[in-house]
């Protein structure tokens, strides 16, 4: 397994003046092409002066293992690994990391049309043309720059030894019960041993805590009667005195 991590520290600020690191990945079992692309990226990023990490993977399994660990924002992925097309597997990458930007690579131009079925950010033909790479790469950096510090549209939980992304808009409510946190969505109830506090830190202001062990999606508050809150799926929760004022404020702002 070949995995290389290159850390180059150069200041980069987004349009709000906030410093952050861009994490880039390359997955290609052609080490020569990987080396060439890495060199091009180094030169291009040097012009734009962001702070970044570059991680390279020579196998699909190495990529899957490293994707979450290295928090990849932008991935250059060869569509063929070990003579097997990876296009059908791209969907699994989006499940693991929904906001991942993927630029597909191939020496075969016929994969360009096939590749767009996987909804990549772009497709580049190898050997990569430096001018085309610059155009696509700078567009990707601009996209990351705009979205990096906006509230996440999903949360990540650990369940059954897997990391599961859950779209926030799909969540109705969550409550801690018998050492487990139960997160109810339109279609599923997820169970995790994570604490309510750790998940709450991932949420945006779409959610409001109503008692020590429960949080609800403000958009799914159906009604409030005295200290009882009813959600759109007919679930009832007791509002504690500590959170009554913030809950009522949230509810009234919706009516």
N, C-alpha and C positions, 0 to 999 in steps of 0.2 A: 504494500500500500504506500503510495507516494503522496505525502501531504506537506506542503511548504507554506510557511507563514512569514510574510514580509511586513514589517511595521515601519512606516515612514511618517514622521511627525511634522506636519506642516499646518499652520493655522488656517482654519476655514470657518466662515461665519455664514449663517443663513440670512434671509432678508430681514430678520428681526434682530440681527446682531448677536445671535446665540451660537456659541461654539459647539460643534459636534463632530463625531467620527463617522465616516462613510465606510461600510464594510462591503468589500467586493469579493466575489468568488469566481473561479474559473474551473469548470469540470470538463476535462478533455484527456483521453488516454494517449494522445499524440503529444509527447513531451516537447518536441521541437516547436509545434504550433503554440503550445502553452507558454514556452519561453519567449517567443516572438511577441505574443499578445501581451504578456506581462510587461515586456520592455516598452511597448507602445503605450500602455496604460500609465506606466511610470512617467513617461515623457509628457503625456497629455495632462495628467494630474498635476505635474510640476508647474505647468502653465497656469492652472486654475487655483493652485495652492490650497487644496483641502487637506485635512488630516484624514488618513485612511489606512485600512488594513487590507491586504490582498492575500487570500487563501486559495490554494490550488489543489484540485483533487483529480486523481487519475482513474477512479472507479465510481460507479453509481453509489455503492454502499458507503464509500468514504464521504461522499457528498451528503447523503442522508444523515450520517453521524455528525457531520460538521455544521450542517445548516443551522440548527438551533443554537449550538455552542458558540458559533462565531457571529450569530445574528446578522446574516447576510442581507444586504439591501438590494444589491445588483448582482445578478448571476449571468456569466457567459457559459452557455451549455452546448456542447457538441451533441447534435441530435443522434449520433451513432456512438455507442459505447460497446466495445467488444463485439462488433458486428451486429449489434441489436439496436433497433430504433428506440429512442427514449421519448419520442413524442407522446406516446400514450401514457407515459408516466408523469408528464408535466403536471397533470391534474393533481396528482398526489403531492407535488411540491407546493401547489397553491393551497392545499388543505393544511399542510404543515405551517405555511407562512403566506397568508392571503395577500399581503402587501408587497410580496417579492416581485422585483422587476427582472424579467428573463429575456436575454438576448441570445437567440439560437444561432449556432455556428454549424457550417457544413461545407465540405469540398464539392458536394453534389448540388447543383442549382435546382434539381427536381424537388429537393426537400423544402424549398422556399414556400411553395404553395401548401404542401402538406403541413408544414410547421405552423402556419397561421391558424390552423384548426385548434392549436393549443393555446391561442391567445397570448403570444409572446409580446414583449415590448417592441422587438424588432428582430430581423434576420440578417446575418452577415455571412457572405461567402468567403471561404478560406482559399488561398491566403488572404487575410483581411487587408483591404485597402485602407491606408492610414487616414486619408481624407474622409472617407465614409465613416470610419470608426470615430473620428473626431466629432463629426456631426451628430451621430447617434449617441455617443458617450456624453457629450455636453447636454443633449436633450434629457438624457437619463438623470444626470446630476441636477439639472434644473428641476425635474420632477421630484426628486428626493428632497431637494432643498425646500420646496414648497410644502411638502407633506410631512417632513420629519418631525415637526413640533406641533402638529395638529393632534387633537385627541384621537386615540385609536378607535377604530370602528368595531373592534372585536376584543375579547379577552382570551387569555390562554389559561387552561387549567390542566393539572396533572391527574390522570385517571387511568387505572390499570396499566401502569408503566408507560403510558403514552401522553404526549402533549396534544391537547385538543383545543383548536381555536373555535370560539363561539361568537357569532355576530351579535353585537349589543342590541340591535333592533329586534332580534328574535327572542330576547329574554323577557319573561313576564315578571318573575320574582325569584328570590333565592332565600333560603333559610337554613340555619344550622340546627341539625337534629341528630342526637345519638352519635356524636363525634364526626358526623359527616355533613358536608355542605351540599344541599340539594338545589340545583339550578334548573328551573323550569322554563322551557322555551315553548314555542308554538307546537312543536312535534315531539320533543324529547325531554326527559328529566335526567340531567347529568348528576353524577355523584362523585365527590372528591373529598379527600381528607385535608385539603387546604383550608386555612382559616377564612372566616368571613372578611376579616380585616385585610388580608393579603389580596383577595379578589377585589375588594372595595377600592383599593388603591389603583386598580386598572380601569375603573369605571369613569365615565364622564358625568356631567350634571343632569343627564337624563334619568338618573336613579336617585332615590332618597331612602335613607334608613328610617325604619319606623319603630324598631325596638332593638334590644340587645342582639337578637339573633336573626333579624330579617331585613331585607332590602327589597324594594319594589321598583319597577319601571314606572315612572310618572305617567307615561302615556297609557298605561294599563290600569290606572286607578279608576274603577267604575263608580264608586260612591264611598262616602264616609258617614257613618251614623254614630254619633257620640265618640267613643274611643275604638270603634271597629271599622276597619278599612276593608273594602271588598274590591277584588281585582276582576279583570275582564273574563277570567276563567272561573269565576264564582268562588274563588278562594277567599277566606276571611282571615284577617290578621288583627291582633290587638296593638293599638298604638300606645307606646309608653309615654309617661308624662314628660320625660326628658326630650323626646323628639316630636311632641305634639305640635309645637309652634312651627317647626320647619316643614312638617308634613302638611299642615293646613295651608301654609304659604305656597307650597308646591301645588297643592290641589286647586286652590283658588286661582292660581296663575293659568290653569288649564281651562277654567270654566268661563 
